[in-house]
Amino acid sequence: MKLVSRCLLAFLAGAVALAQNPSGAVKPASRAVIEGIVTKDPGGEPVKKVLIELIAENQSEGGDYTAVTGADGGFRIEDILPGRYHLFVERTGLLESGKHGIRREGRVLNLAAGQELKDLQIRLQAAAVVRGRVTDEDGEPLPNAEVAVQRQTFISGHGRWEQVGAERTNDLGEYRIANLPAGNYYVSVTPAPDFKNLIEAAGVAAEPRNPEDKPATSYKTTYYPGTSDRSQATPIQLHAGDDFPVNFSLTPSPNLTIRGSVANLPPRSSASVWLQAHDANTQMNGTTIHSDGSFVIHDVAPGAYTILATVENTPVPMMARQPLQVLGSNVEGLHLVPQPGGRVHGRLHLAARSSADKMDPSQFSLELRSAEDDEALDAFFGEMGFATFTHVAPDGSFEWKGVPPGNYHVLLAGDASGAADWYLQALTAGGRDADSGIGVNGGVVALDLTASPNGAAVEGAVTDQKGEPVPNAAVVAVPEPRLRERLDRYRKAISDQAGRFTLHGLPPGEYTLFAGESVDGEAYYNAEFLKSYEGQGTVLHLNEADRKSIHVTAIPAPEDQN
């Protein structure tokens, strides 16, 4: 909704400007123009009423622009500030297609002052639909069940499940999930919460159960074609315009529960326990802790999890977390001991570039990024009231409060023009080198940072095997093997419409440059992915302030990729 509102404002602003300048005066030479046509595949017929959105990468230097295609499929945007932009198209039931499938992140355009980029060809294809019905073992509809369509991808180099669409069933048990790109997907259904379980989880007295009674059962999250074990799920392959039926018939199965307790709860505090699957960032179970510190989590499917306890209404937020493997039986006697968050503070020093350099520390921000492969920790930073980003004060001071226990790296981010070549040159904690990371376990950690403006830069062009430019290629500078667990040492750029790219702010060292015609998520952080392309990259040794120009041949996308 925010994006729509922003685009609407931009549209209205453009309309006002046109009304104030009805004569169509010549646009300033410092501005750029783009124009093109939108067609539908197959057939190539023009598509009208397509919303074109041009969003600046750097909002402080560029702007946001919109246009709507006419009956001939054409569009034109004028008076564009120079810079790098992402171009998106939006039309209900249609998605932009490229050489290697749907463009999930739009396309990158680099516009120079006075440039007129004409003849942009944008092709759309019909989106796919998954529809069906969810019933119980007697064929009766199950309303309000959530059906989700997911795909496997990479986040920070680790395999994850990403949800691309979801809907709840209506009173007839029916659902319909539209606007899906072509590709391979997994479909799951999660029944509405069981009211009896919610009462028990809240600590409300329920009718006592006879020990001789059969174990309680309930409907569980089920994956197509009908398994509760996600590793046994079967993917469906969607093509453009498919209307794919997926029906579920659920059968109750015994409940798996996790029982435990949380220790050291301060008076008048409130706490919650959460369960986070290791390979997904959308599927969670949670429960409130009882007054005696005990808790029960119901309806747990087998799998690998991280369990977290968060404590609020305390002077310092507290959290406990630990890995948990759930097999085919209940988990009993789990014991969690929350620890207070820590305080990380320090000062950022800027190495002088020249006497005319006007950069000051307040033009930078810092990110505290977890060094652990723990999606649960990232997901619950908000629960702890902890913001990973902090702005640096004019005197160079900075601070994070309530930092959850864990290991972290510090990343530098520039907020102003001219900050792209800066990199974090040195980091010490308590007077000792901490470039490999800092540990936080409550208490106070004092940091001293030095940033240098002399990061190396690599620019060039990406072409395919035939020597033709490859737009929207992912170009990644991968550090030497001993640093490949350090995500902060990678650099990534996306090539523009002419295949050009620039990588900024690289610390001195050895890198291998890879360019992919199509890269799924953040697979380039994955060691096994990189191993499969060994020998296809370009090795570079970079010193401080190096400026290198290089030609890169893109690694072809797999032939069967959609």
Secondary structure in CASP SS format (residue, H / E / C, confidence):
PFRMAT SS
TARGET T0000
AUTHOR 0000-0000-0000
METHOD secondary structure of the structure
MODEL  1
M C 1.00
K H 1.00
L H 1.00
V H 1.00
S H 1.00
R H 1.00
C H 1.00
L H 1.00
L H 1.00
A H 1.00
F H 1.00
L H 1.00
A H 1.00
G H 1.00
A H 1.00
V H 1.00
A H 1.00
L H 1.00
A H 1.00
Q H 1.00
N C 1.00
P C 1.00
S C 1.00
G C 1.00
A C 1.00
V C 1.00
K C 1.00
P C 1.00
A C 1.00
S C 1.00
R C 1.00
A E 1.00
V E 1.00
I E 1.00
E E 1.00
G E 1.00
I E 1.00
V E 1.00
T E 1.00
K E 1.00
D E 1.00
P C 1.00
G C 1.00
G C 1.00
E E 1.00
P E 1.00
V C 1.00
K C 1.00
K C 1.00
V C 1.00
L E 1.00
I E 1.00
E E 1.00
L E 1.00
I E 1.00
A E 1.00
E C 1.00
N C 1.00
Q C 1.00
S C 1.00
E C 1.00
G C 1.00
G C 1.00
D E 1.00
Y E 1.00
T E 1.00
A E 1.00
V E 1.00
T C 1.00
G C 1.00
A C 1.00
D C 1.00
G C 1.00
G E 1.00
F E 1.00
R E 1.00
I E 1.00
E E 1.00
D E 1.00
I E 1.00
L C 1.00
P C 1.00
G E 1.00
R E 1.00
Y E 1.00
H E 1.00
L E 1.00
F E 1.00
V E 1.00
E E 1.00
R E 1.00
T C 1.00
G C 1.00
L E 1.00
L E 1.00
E E 1.00
S E 1.00
G E 1.00
K C 1.00
H C 1.00
G E 1.00
I E 1.00
R C 1.00
R C 1.00
E C 1.00
G C 1.00
R E 1.00
V E 1.00
L E 1.00
N E 1.00
L E 1.00
A C 1.00
A C 1.00
G C 1.00
Q C 1.00
E E 1.00
L E 1.00
K E 1.00
D E 1.00
L E 1.00
Q E 1.00
I E 1.00
R E 1.00
L E 1.00
Q E 1.00
A E 1.00
A C 1.00
A E 1.00
V E 1.00
V E 1.00
R E 1.00
G E 1.00
R E 1.00
V E 1.00
T E 1.00
D C 1.00
E C 1.00
D C 1.00
G C 1.00
E C 1.00
P E 1.00
L C 1.00
P C 1.00
N C 1.00
A C 1.00
E E 1.00
V E 1.00
A E 1.00
V E 1.00
Q E 1.00
R E 1.00
Q E 1.00
T E 1.00
F E 1.00
I E 1.00
S C 1.00
G C 1.00
H E 1.00
G E 1.00
R E 1.00
W E 1.00
E E 1.00
Q E 1.00
V E 1.00
G E 1.00
A E 1.00
E E 1.00
R E 1.00
T C 1.00
N C 1.00
D C 1.00
L C 1.00
G C 1.00
E E 1.00
Y E 1.00
R E 1.00
I E 1.00
A E 1.00
N E 1.00
L E 1.00
P C 1.00
A C 1.00
G E 1.00
N E 1.00
Y E 1.00
Y E 1.00
V E 1.00
S E 1.00
V E 1.00
T E 1.00
P C 1.00
A C 1.00
P C 1.00
D C 1.00
F H 1.00
K H 1.00
N H 1.00
L H 1.00
I H 1.00
E H 1.00
A H 1.00
A C 1.00
G C 1.00
V C 1.00
A C 1.00
A C 1.00
E C 1.00
P C 1.00
R C 1.00
N C 1.00
P C 1.00
E C 1.00
D C 1.00
K C 1.00
P C 1.00
A C 1.00
T E 1.00
S E 1.00
Y C 1.00
K C 1.00
T C 1.00
T E 1.00
Y E 1.00
Y C 1.00
P C 1.00
G C 1.00
T E 1.00
S C 1.00
D C 1.00
R H 1.00
S H 1.00
Q H 1.00
A C 1.00
T C 1.00
P C 1.00
I E 1.00
Q E 1.00
L E 1.00
H C 1.00
A C 1.00
G C 1.00
D C 1.00
D E 1.00
F E 1.00
P E 1.00
V C 1.00
N C 1.00
F E 1.00
S E 1.00
L C 1.00
T C 1.00
P C 1.00
S E 1.00
P E 1.00
N C 1.00
L C 1.00
T C 1.00
I E 1.00
R E 1.00
G E 1.00
S E 1.00
V E 1.00
A C 1.00
N C 1.00
L C 1.00
P C 1.00
P C 1.00
R C 1.00
S C 1.00
S E 1.00
A E 1.00
S E 1.00
V E 1.00
W E 1.00
L E 1.00
Q E 1.00
A E 1.00
H C 1.00
D C 1.00
A E 1.00
N C 1.00
T C 1.00
Q C 1.00
M E 1.00
N E 1.00
G E 1.00
T E 1.00
T E 1.00
I C 1.00
H C 1.00
S C 1.00
D C 1.00
G C 1.00
S E 1.00
F E 1.00
V E 1.00
I E 1.00
H C 1.00
D C 1.00
V C 1.00
A C 1.00
P C 1.00
G E 1.00
A E 1.00
Y E 1.00
T E 1.00
I E 1.00
L E 1.00
A E 1.00
T E 1.00
V E 1.00
E E 1.00
N C 1.00
T C 1.00
P C 1.00
V C 1.00
P C 1.00
M E 1.00
M E 1.00
A E 1.00
R E 1.00
Q E 1.00
P E 1.00
L E 1.00
Q E 1.00
V E 1.00
L C 1.00
G C 1.00
S C 1.00
N C 1.00
V E 1.00
E E 1.00
G E 1.00
L E 1.00
H E 1.00
L E 1.00
V C 1.00
P C 1.00
Q E 1.00
P E 1.00
G C 1.00
G E 1.00
R E 1.00
V E 1.00
H E 1.00
G E 1.00
R E 1.00
L E 1.00
H E 1.00
L E 1.00
A C 1.00
A C 1.00
R C 1.00
S C 1.00
S C 1.00
A C 1.00
D C 1.00
K C 1.00
M C 1.00
D C 1.00
P H 1.00
S H 1.00
Q H 1.00
F E 1.00
S E 1.00
L E 1.00
E E 1.00
L E 1.00
R E 1.00
S E 1.00
A C 1.00
E C 1.00
D C 1.00
D C 1.00
E H 1.00
A H 1.00
L H 1.00
D H 1.00
A H 1.00
F C 1.00
F C 1.00
G C 1.00
E C 1.00
M C 1.00
G C 1.00
F C 1.00
A C 1.00
T C 1.00
F E 1.00
T E 1.00
H E 1.00
V C 1.00
A C 1.00
P C 1.00
D C 1.00
G C 1.00
S E 1.00
F E 1.00
E E 1.00
W E 1.00
K E 1.00
G E 1.00
V E 1.00
P C 1.00
P C 1.00
G E 1.00
N E 1.00
Y E 1.00
H E 1.00
V E 1.00
L E 1.00
L E 1.00
A E 1.00
G E 1.00
D C 1.00
A C 1.00
S C 1.00
G C 1.00
A C 1.00
A C 1.00
D C 1.00
W C 1.00
Y E 1.00
L E 1.00
Q E 1.00
A E 1.00
L E 1.00
T E 1.00
A E 1.00
G C 1.00
G C 1.00
R E 1.00
D E 1.00
A C 1.00
D C 1.00
S C 1.00
G C 1.00
I E 1.00
G E 1.00
V E 1.00
N C 1.00
G C 1.00
G C 1.00
V E 1.00
V E 1.00
A E 1.00
L E 1.00
D E 1.00
L E 1.00
T E 1.00
A E 1.00
S E 1.00
P C 1.00
N C 1.00
G C 1.00
A E 1.00
A E 1.00
V E 1.00
E E 1.00
G E 1.00
A E 1.00
V E 1.00
T E 1.00
D C 1.00
Q C 1.00
K C 1.00
G C 1.00
E C 1.00
P E 1.00
V C 1.00
P C 1.00
N C 1.00
A C 1.00
A E 1.00
V E 1.00
V E 1.00
A E 1.00
V E 1.00
P E 1.00
E C 1.00
P H 1.00
R H 1.00
L H 1.00
R C 1.00
E C 1.00
R C 1.00
L H 1.00
D H 1.00
R H 1.00
Y C 1.00
R E 1.00
K E 1.00
A E 1.00
I E 1.00
S C 1.00
D C 1.00
Q C 1.00
A C 1.00
G C 1.00
R E 1.00
F E 1.00
T E 1.00
L E 1.00
H E 1.00
G E 1.00
L E 1.00
P C 1.00
P C 1.00
G E 1.00
E E 1.00
Y E 1.00
T E 1.00
L E 1.00
F E 1.00
A E 1.00
G E 1.00
E C 1.00
S C 1.00
V C 1.00
D C 1.00
G C 1.00
E C 1.00
A H 1.00
Y H 1.00
Y H 1.00
N C 1.00
A H 1.00
E H 1.00
F H 1.00
L H 1.00
K H 1.00
S H 1.00
Y C 1.00
E C 1.00
G C 1.00
Q C 1.00
G C 1.00
T E 1.00
V E 1.00
L E 1.00
H E 1.00
L E 1.00
N C 1.00
E C 1.00
A C 1.00
D C 1.00
R E 1.00
K E 1.00
S E 1.00
I E 1.00
H E 1.00
V E 1.00
T E 1.00
A C 1.00
I E 1.00
P C 1.00
A C 1.00
P C 1.00
E C 1.00
D C 1.00
Q C 1.00
N C 1.00
END
